Amino acid sequence: MTDAGLRIAVVGVPGQWSTEALATALEDRTGFRHVVDFGTVAFDSTRGTIMHGDVDLCGLDALAVKKLGETYHPSMQDRIELLDYIAAAGVEVLSRPGSLRRVVDRLSGTLVLQHAGIPIPPTVVTEECMAAVHAVERFGAAILKPLYTTKARGMRLLIADGRTDLETEIRAFQSIAGPFLYVQKQVELPERDLGVAFLGGRYLGTYARVRGGQAWNTTIRAGGRYERHDPAPQTIELAHRAQALFGLEFTTVDVAETPSGPVVFEVSAFGGFRGLRDGLGIDAASCFADHLVQRVRERGARARDPVPHA
């Protein structure tokens, strides 16, 4: 069955490798290519359209959401509202807006994991500076994390060593990142943490981010590197439980294997292609494109045959 004629656009960052890789994979399958910088779309109530250039996104077959912006920020929630409108017009939006809404905000995602009993590092979230100071003192070392961030951008390591003015440091962080303080105990990692990847709820594989040099985090931006990793079955099972809470189409669960067992840092709203490619040799863009096309096919089949067979 040919997929030519399907119009599946990619919401992402034009020119960014993962966005363009997914756009190319979809173009290879459908003959259609369109990359949407969601910061440049326009909703028109008179026409009932959401336009990107000369393309009405409400008239597409599907939208593949790879990134909602180059950086995370609170306006992402408003972009998700626009995705909801597009989905209500009959466009297959993947991942679904409701799923994305629960993970782009670090606090929301953390509360979902906590309610489900998923083990996470000890965490305190507060707007009160001194409560955050006391949390750092109790933890000994902690990471201050903005509620909207990715790849450790804006994060700050604080150590209760008696020499650091924690109150001053935390108030300075608030002035930049906003009033909410997300304080998470620094987990002693075995020089690596893990990205456990899933597509449509199916386990794809696990790669390790290996710390580089003296950096406190394992991100590639801080000199880390990707490697293949074969996690313990309990790690895969925990990551599977965590991602199932959100219903994302493609995601990576950030996990650390600690002496007391695996813990989950977060479930990624968009997942990463590069770790799968460099660590495992998996072409995630092609896998995701096949999955998206199949989902659109299935939706079309349901629309043509809405009455269940006896």
NUFI-426232 format. One record per residue: x, y, z of N, C-alpha, C, O, CB in turn; residue in one letter. Coordinates in pm, whole numbers, plus 50000, padded with zeros to 5 digits. Each point is the difference from the previous one (the first is absolute). Glycine has a CB too. Layout:
residues N
XYZXYZXYZXYZXYZA;...
end
This chain:
residues 310
500854988050000499155012050000500885012450000500885001350085497284986450038M;501615021449781500785012349995499515010050102498815000750031501634995249728T;500495012050291499645010650094500125013649934499855010250067500914975650123D;499505014549679500085012649928498695007550013498924994049994502744996149844A;498445022850180498795008250016499695003450144499295009750026499854980049771G;501385002550299499825003650140500785012850030501145001649956498544974150107L;499705033250011500635012850033500275000250150499135003750079499715008249728R;502384984150230500414999650140501135010050019501094998149947498224977550077I;500435034950051501015010250026500704997150132499474992950086499205024049785A;502524988850146500794998350122500055013250074500445010149945500944971649948V;498185018250231500175011650087501364998750067500254990350073497225012149967V;503415007149936501344999050055500795012749983499435010949989500524965049964G;501355022750044500915011349984500644999049862500854991349980499605010150272V;499175007149653500584999149866501525000450005500595008450069497365002549837P;502674979950021501454999449996500614991050106501154996049987498805026649921G;499304974250197500534991150103500004985649948499074995849932500105019750251Q;501904977149851500204986949940498814990750020499534993949904502905009050134W;497064995850084498934990350025498725003849928499304991449948501725003650273S;498675018049775498825004649928500104996749851499074994549941500635023950228T;501434985049772500184997849857500064985149966499534995949894501685026050091E;499384970150105500054985549976498604994249994499714991649915502525007250200A;496895005649976498624995049999499265005049877499244992549938500775006850313L;500205013349712499355005449880500434992449876499184997249913500715025350195A;501394974149883500504992449885499414986049997499614995149894502515018250112T;497824980250111499444986550005498535000049957499574990849930502035003450255A;497655015849855498595000949960499875003349851499134994749931500275012650303L;501485001549718499975003349857500304987749915499384998249895501345025250159E;500214968249990500314987849927498794991049988499864992749901502495008850179D;496774998850017498844991150002498765006049935499174992849946501754997350261R;498955023249797498755006349956500185009849884499025003349933500174994150296T;502035007149746500215010249899499715014150047500115009549923499354973549911G;500165018550292499645013150055501005003950109500374991850083497185004349865F;502885016550050500935004850102499585014150043499855009049917502054976849988R;497925015850225499745013450053500425000150146499514992150080498555011749759H;502855005350197500475001650137499385012650058500085010749940502094977350008V;497225010750170499265010950062500765005150122500184992850098497654997549821V;502625022250073500475007150119498765005550069499385009549951502904996649943D;497354987950220498705003450058499965014150057498935005050033500754971050018F;501485030249961500015014050044499585009649891499885012050025501904982250133G;497995000849720499655008849888498624996849942499675005049892502754997150058T;496774989850119498664997149950499045011250040500285007850092500174967249921V;498415025749918499015010350029498604994049998499584994249900501925023350001A;497784984050211498594996050008499135011549953500215011450041500284972850151F;498535013049722499075010049948498594995550031499514990449939502095016449877D;497744999950277498654995850042498975001949890499024992649994501585013250239S;499615004049680499045002549892499964988449902498934995849955501465028850069T;500794970349943500094989049904500024986350068499764989849935501455025549912R;499064984550283500104987250071501244992349962500004987750003497555011650006G;503515007949957501224993649954501155002450098499985009350080499254993649683T;501774988450229501305002450062501024998449888500274988949955499005002850279I;501285019749723500845000149882501485000050037500425006450096497785005749781M;502574980550043501455001150001500415002649857499994990949916500294993550286H;500095028049769500215003949862498684998949925498995005850042503414986649966G;497615000349882498764998449923499334986550027499124995949924501855018949900D;499444978350283499444986950033499085001450122500425004650106501624983749800V;496705007550076499064999550113500234986850073499714989349947498565025249932D;502244986250241500334987850074498754991950032500094987950022501895023650075L;496884994949905498754992750026499554991649882499064992250012500295026050143C;501324983349730499634992249882500954988649971499864993349897499135027050014G;501964977250179500964989249979499424986650044498974999550068502915016849965L;498784972949929499634986850051500534997950141499344993950083500654997249683D;501225014150260500594997950132501095010250026500575005949907498904969650080A;500815026450141501135008050046500874991150089499504994150096499165027749891L;502624977149981500944992950086500735010350084500725008449947499574972749884A;499525018450300500585010250088501364995150050500084991650089497625016449981V;503364997549870501364996650043500515009750105500604995950099499834994249676K;499335022850203500375010350096498985011349991499535003249891502944990850092K;497205012150132499125011649999500795013050007499415010850009498824975550099L;503085012749889500865011750004501424995650030500244988850045497845025850030G;502864994549900501404996550023500304998850148500874992250040499745019549749E;498674996050294500154999150145498614998450062499005003549938503115010650058T;497854980450126498734998750072499685013150069500895006650055499494968649978Y;498355028649966499575012250068498494999150021499354991849937502535022049959H;497554994550194498574998850033499075001649880498914994350002501665014550221P;499824998749673499115001849886499784986949924499134999349914501655024250067S;500004966150051499744986949940498584995250032499374993449918503085001250100M;497065008850100498634996150035499005006449905499004993749965501695003850276Q;499565014949717499105006649905500124993749862499024999249927501175022250204D;501004974349833500164993149871499254986750001499474995849898502785015150071R;497724982650146499244987550011498505002649984499294991649945502484999050206I;497755021049897498595003649978499705000849850498944995649956501015017050263E;500974993149704499815000649855500034986049939499254997249906501805025550091L;499814968650054500014986149952498664993350029499504992349918502995006450119L;496935004250078498684994550033498965004249897499184991949957501425008550286D;499455012349716499065005049899500194992549868499024996149936500985026750174Y;501254975249851500284992849875499494985650008499424994949904502615019650059I;498184979050153499524986350017498474999549993499434990649944502585004250197A;497335015249917498535000449997499475001849858498844996749972501175012950259A;500834995649679499605001649859500124986949923499674999549882501055024450128A;499764965650056500074986949936501394995849958500174989749934497585014349990G;503265003750114501394996749966500574990750107499805002350120500505020049760V;500404967350077500674991050094501265007150052500965001949925498154977249955E;500885024850247501145006850061500694990250094499394995050095499475027749887V;502434974649990500734990050076501375005650041500785004149915498024977349961L;501485018850253499184995050108498795008950024499995011749962502054978350142S;496945004349958498785007550024500265011950091500834999350090497854979749879R;500625032050007500205012050083499834997550149500775005350081498455008049727P;499804978650230499784997350142501184992850063500305002250118497274996949837G;503104992349968501174993050051501175009750016500714999650101498514979249788S;500975030050013501105009650006499815009750116500975003850066499334994249687L;498475006050271499715010050104500514995550136500375008450082497624998749789R;502024979950154500354994950133501504998450020500444997250111497394991349892R;502965013149889501444997650016500895011949965501174999950037498344976849914V;499985033649979500885011249969500315008250125501015007050005498054993849763V;500074998350332500225006750129500564989550097499364989950027498745027049932D;503104985650093500674990250085499184996650123499984988450043502205020249875R;497145001250141499204997350120498854990749969499764990450074500865032050016L;498664980249800498884991549963500444985649980499374990850052499525028849841S;502204978550032500494986449977500434993150128499764988150017500955019149759G;499945000350313500444994350127498824995550085500054989350061501965025349932T;496934993350011498844996450081499304987549946499514991850078500205032449982L;500254974449807499424987849941500814987850044499434989950040499735023449761V;502164987750192500864988950042499834997050149499934988350040501715017849780L;498295004350261499864998250144498684993150035499984990850081501425029649955Q;497514984049902498684994050026499994985249965499304992150063499625030149893H;501854974149941500014986149955500994991350075500114988049974499215020249803A;501414997650317500954992350078501294996749926500704990650037497385000250081G;502245017049777501264998049928501145006150083499915011750037498894988749736I;502254992250257501095005750080500725011249927500464998249887499814979750225P;499835033749954500735011549947500995004650107499824996650117498225010549735I;502995000450112500915005150103499235009050097499025006449960502934992349878P;498475002150289499345009050096499935014249943501005005549954499824980450238P;497995019949811499745012749933499145008950087499064995350065501134993649711T;500115024050226499185010150066499675010749897500895004949930500164990650299V;497675008249761499585010749910499295010550084499054996950072500734987249729V;500665028350188499475010650085500265013649935500885001349915499474984550291T;498895024249836500295013849964500725007350113500425011449983497574988749867E;502144993450265500605006150118501504997550002500444988550009497415008550116E;502935013549867501454998849990500594992150116500834991149977499215030649903C;499564981250243500624993450115499644985250005500784991950051499165029850073M;498884974649824499664985749993500964992949905500394988650023497185016550026A;502805001949842500964994349906501394999150064500724990249980497955019149827A;501715000850270501284999750070500074988050094501004992750002499155032449983V;498794972950091499974988750094500074986649925500614990550048498055023450114H;500714985449719500044987749921501434997049955500454988650009497205015649913A;503075006050032501394997849957500844995550118500834991049987498925026449833V;500054988950297500744996150120499704985550038500904992750041499065031250038E;498804972249906499634986250034500584990049901500434989150039497475019550065R;502114995149768500514991049897501534999749995500584990149957497345014349912F;502725006250176501455000949991500465005849867500835009149998499324971550156G;499335014249738500255005249865498714998449921499354989650007503145004650002A;497145016149916498734999749929500135007549868500865008649982497884990150236A;500374997749689499935006749871498765008950000498894995250024502304985649858I;499005032050091498895009249977499634999049852500865001849913499875014050275L;498014981349784499574997949861498865009549965499025000850074501694975149939K;499405031349875498835007649952498864990449966500254988449965501265029849945P;497264986550102498864991449966499944997149851499504989549959499265019850236L;501744999849724500004998149855501455000049953500625010649990497105000549984Y;502814977249997501384999249952500254986249941499244990650023501515026250150T;500334982349752500444987249943501515000049989500625010749993497214986949879T;502774990650126501454998349988500765007650107501095005249975498614991749780K;499735003950365500635006150118500195015149986500715006050081500444972549958A;498245027749862500145014549985499415007150123498904996950045500985000949703R;500875011650305499525008150111500084993250136499665006250101498875004549738G;501904976850166500074992950128501245004550077501005004249942497794975949959M;501125018850231501085004850086500244990050112499084996250071500365027749874R;501814972150070500384991250110500335008550123500825009149992500064973449846L;498485014450275500275006850127500474989850102499444989150012498835028749937L;502774985850124500564991150103499965007250134500465011350013501034977149818I;497965004850269499935005750136501334997550069500124991050083497365005349930A;503525011849952501364998050052500385010050107501145000150047499484990649733D;498425017950259500295010150101500675012449945500105010150070500094971650091G;500285017849714500665011549940499085007149900500155012049978502064976550052R;496845004249911499105005749901498845007150069499384994450090501254987649747T;499085030350121498845007450051498784994949923499655005349894501755015650166D;497964968749993498914993549928498835009449974499414999849892501274978750212L;498985029849995498865009049980500255009549884499125001949916500364996650329E;501705007349749500325009149890499974992949866499455005349903501965008250253T;499164974449838500024992549876498594996449953499705000849881502534990150184E;496925005350029498654995749964499165011949958499224999049905500954981850253I;499965030449911499245011949958500455004949862499175004549921500555002050321R;501564992549730500495003749866499414990649894499655004449891502495004650210A;497764978149932499404990349909498535003449975499544999449886502074982850195F;497655021450024498595003849986499835012049908499055000549922500524990650307Q;501355018449780499885012249919500114997049852499525007749916501435005450272S;499684975749778500174996149860498964989749957499395001349894503065003550126I;497364984950062499184988549960498545001250042499174992149954502874994150063A;497625023450069498635001350046499854995850144500954995050060498285001049708G;499585005950291499824998150144500094985650048500444997650112498175022349880P;500994970549925500014986250046501424994450004500775001649905496924995350001F;502624996650204501324994050020499854984950003499334994650088501495025750039L;499794973049777499984985449991501374995450046501005001649929497294997949877Y;501764994850315501254996450064500074984850009499204993750070500865028150062V;500904972349799500094985449996501364995550051501045005049958497364994249848Q;501584991250286501244994850056500894994649889499534992949912499285001650303K;502465008949791500944994749901500174985150022500354995550109500855026749878Q;498544970249908500144985550006501424996349961500525004649899497024992050047V;503094995050135501344995249967499894989949887499554988750020501265015250218E;499625000449643499894991549882501304992249978501085004750035497295011549863L;501524971950045501214992349963500575005449868500224992449905498884987050213P;501155033849878500575006849882499065000149879500415003849891501844989550191E;496505002549937499094999549886498565000050048499684995850111502044991749755R;497425017550047498584997450017499474994749867500734999449902499015018750278D;498994978249817499474992349888498845007049932499215007050063501514972350051L;499195018649755498825003849924499324987349951500544992949915500505029250016G;497784975150123499274987849965498885004149905499065006850040501484981750185V;499565007349649499145005349894498824990849969500114987850004501885023649902A;496874995150063498774992749968499335006749879500035012249985499674980850258F;499714998849673499235004649884498644993450005499894987849993502215015749868L;496855004750150498664994550011499854990750119499214990649996500585011349760G;500965000750351499954991750120500864987649993500084992450096497675016049939G;502914989449850500854988149980501465003650026500485010349954497904980449876R;502305000950245501415002550034500884999349876499964990249926499645000450302Y;501215020049750500915000449887501434996450038500674992749927497885024649973L;501924987650213501384997450040500445010350103499275009450031501224980549746G;500705008050276500545008850105501425004149964500844991849962497724996950212T;501695024249837501365005049985500425006850129499175004650079500514998449671Y;501624997650272500565006850116500585013449957500595001249893499914976750219A;499325032149974500725012649987501134999450102499765000150121498175013149800R;503294986350030501174998150086500655013650027500295007649908500084969050000V;499845026350219500535013050041501395002349939500824990949990497865007750224R;501545013949746501305003849947500745009350095499405009550051499714987749718G;502155000450255500815008950083499475001450141499624990150064500995022049732G;499375000350254499595002850137498575005350010499595004750106502785000049947Q;496874994749838498635005350001499154992550100500184988050022500055018649738A;498825000750302499124993450096498844992949931499364991450060501265025950109W;499104986249703498934993349928500574992549881501165001849964497205015850108N;500824973949867500484991149894499615004749860500204992649904499654988950258T;499595030649825499525004449870501145001149899501165002050036496995010350078T;501494986249758500995001449893500545014349998501175002149968497674979949897I;500335027750169500445013950007501135001750101500845008849983496864998749953R;502344984250168501025001050105501164990449975500814997650089497415009150072A;501874987949718501134991349965499724985250012500914991949985500525026250089G;497324978249953499664985950011499964993149864500135006549896498574998750309G;501124981849796499924992449875498964988950016499654996050111502795009149834R;497084990049941499014989349999500704986549986500984998549928497305017049973Y;501184974750169500474986249987498824990450008498955003350056503275003050046E;497964981949840499014989350015499924995850146501015000050071499424992049692R;498395004350283499854995250138498924989350003498955001349938501785021250155H;499554967049981499034989350021499535000850144500674995050090500424990149734D;497745021150199499545002150137499444987450062499654990449931499875033150011P;500394976850190499354988950070498524999849963499425010549973502254991150219A;497704986549806498584999249967499145009250087499015005549951501374971149977P;499985025250199499185008550087500095014649956499075007750023501294976350167Q;500755019949748500125013749949499065002149882499315010249993503084990650083T;497574989649832499105001149885498555000050047499195007849950502504980649903I;497995002950242498624999250050499595013050066498875004649980501394970850053E;500635030650045499685012850065499795011049896499055007650009502284985450193L;499575007849699499865010049896498714998149921499355009749962503144991850024A;497164985949988498754997349928498805004950080499095006149944501974973949948H;498935017450237498915004950085499925015249998498915005749995501354974250150R;500905026649860500045014650005499455006149870499165009050005502834989850149A;498464996349730499555005949873498534997249974499325008049936502994989649975Q;497194991150139498604996449977499045009850068498845001049961501854975050022A;499795031250117499155009850071499635011749911499015006950027502074986550186L;499705009049680499815012149920499444997449861499405009049941502475000750186F;498324978449819499444996949869500675007349885499345003449902498554992450213G;503415006649895500735006649893500314990249887500174988050024500825028050143L;499094989149709500284991249887501484996149995500334988449974497795022349900E;502754998850150501444997250004500585007450120499825012150013500324984849733F;500554995950340500545006450119501244992750049500244988449967497465019450094T;503074999350019501144994350069499825002450150499755011250042501774992549757T;498604985850278499915001150146501425001050054500834991249976496984995650033V;502475024050063501335002050059500054992750134499255003050092501015019449792D;500664968050124500084991050116501444999450050500955000849921497094985549994V;502125012350216501314997050058499914986950074499054997650075501525027049946A;500424966849959500104987450075500895002650122501225001449987498474984349801E;499695014950329500715003150123500174987350084499364989949971499715033850026T;501774976750106500184988150085498704995250064499864988150031502445019750014P;496755001349974498724996050061498924997149897498844997950036501765015950161S;499784986049674499044997049895499845011749905500495011050029498324973750126G;500515013349732499845010749901499055010950047499034997450071501434985949750P;499845029150139499115011350025499785007449869500874999949912499935002250328V;498055004449748499645007349879500185014950024499485005550097498884976449836V;502375024649979500115014550005498805006649932499365008950057503154989249945F;497194997549878498885005849926499654991449880500774991349958499915031750117E;498134979649871499564994349874500025011449899499355010250020499194971850092V;502215016449780500205010949905498765002149913499384990549954503075004550044S;497215017749982498865003249916500234995949855499054996549930500415022550222A;501774981549802500274998149857501014989049970500074995449886499405028550086F;501304971950124500964989349975501165004649913499915010249931498254973550092G;502935008649979501185003649924500354989549897499984988150029500845024550167G;499514992049682500414990949893501494996850006500424988849969497755020549890F;502655000650182501444998649986500574989050089500904992649958499205031549986R;499384974650178500504989550089499754986249944500854991250012498765023850179G;499234983049746499704987149939500914997449881500444988749978497195013350098L;502655008549847500874998149883501454997350042500624990449956497885024749911R;502034993850220501414998950035500284988650097501064993949995499145030549968D;498844972850125500234989550098499614986249954500644990150037499015026950132G;499294982149749499464986949964499944997449850499734988849957498965012450250L;501575009049712499914998249856498574998949950499764994349894502434994550116G;496865016650066498584999549961499625013149931500255010850053499234973650140I;499915014449688499505011749927498625003250054498984995549948502364998749842D;498635013950318498745002950067499065008049912498784998350008502415001250210A;499355009249697499155008049912499204991049906498815002149980502835016950032A;499024970849930499304990849911498974991750076498904997749951503125001349903S;498344996550267499064992350082498765008350032498874995249991503044991750107C;498335025749941498895008950036499155003049877498775000250010502615009950174F;499254992149701499245002849878499114988249963498835002049966503025013149955A;498674972750086499194988249971498804999350095498884997049959503174990949956D;498215014950212498944999650101498935010449970498804997150010502854994750160H;498775020449794499055010749971499134996649880498785001850003502835014850093L;499024978649798499244996549880498994989050031498865000649954503115005949902V;498444983650222499094989350037498825005250079498874995849978503054988350023Q;498345025250091498915005850079499015007549912498794999150021502775002850174R;498945005549707499115007449910499204990249914498815002249976502795017350020V;499054969849956499284989649925498854994350081498874998949953503244995549924R;498205001950249498994993950087498845009650025498854995850004502934990450104E;498535026549909498945009750021499125001149876498785000850011502685011850149R;499174987549722499235000549877499124987849983498875001149953502935012349946G;498714974850139499214987749990498805000550093498914995649963503164991649977A;498115018250180498875001150093498955009649947498804997650016502744997550175R;498915015849746499065009849946499184994049886498835003349984502745015150082A;499064972849853499284993849888499074988950045499034996849932502895008849921R;498394988450261499224988550047499685001750149500524992750084500574992349743D;498045024950205499775003450140499184989750077499995000350123500155023149807P;499174967550000499154990450069500784987350025500514994149905497435015549989V;502194985750231500754987850029499414987949926498794999049981501825010450243P;500274981649735499524987749936499404990850104500444999750114501305002349707H;497264990550139499354990750092500924988450028499644990950076498105015649839A;
end
